Amino acid sequence: MPLPPPLPGLHRRLQAALPRLGAARRSAGLATIPGQVPEPGALPPGCPFHPRCPDCIAVCKTDDPKLVNLTPTHRAACHVHAPPD
């Protein structure tokens, strides 16, 4: 089975922040995501996640990302992980 595509940066951080079962994971604590969640009525220009995304590039701050298929079962709206034109 082929490996799944890499997840966008914020997606990886959201998954890391989920509680896990097992003593080792509990003792490590939950991962946090730096920054503040934007107000729904005051989203930043470009990608709404760029202020908190570790993969942010210049275009993320100005242009809305388009939803693209990364695989037949996985879609993402991310400039960094979008296939080249």
Summary of the structure (lengths in Angstrom):
residues: 85
radius of gyration: 15.0
end to end distance: 26.7
largest distance: 45.6
contacts: 169
relative contact order: 0.21
helix: 25%
strand: 11%
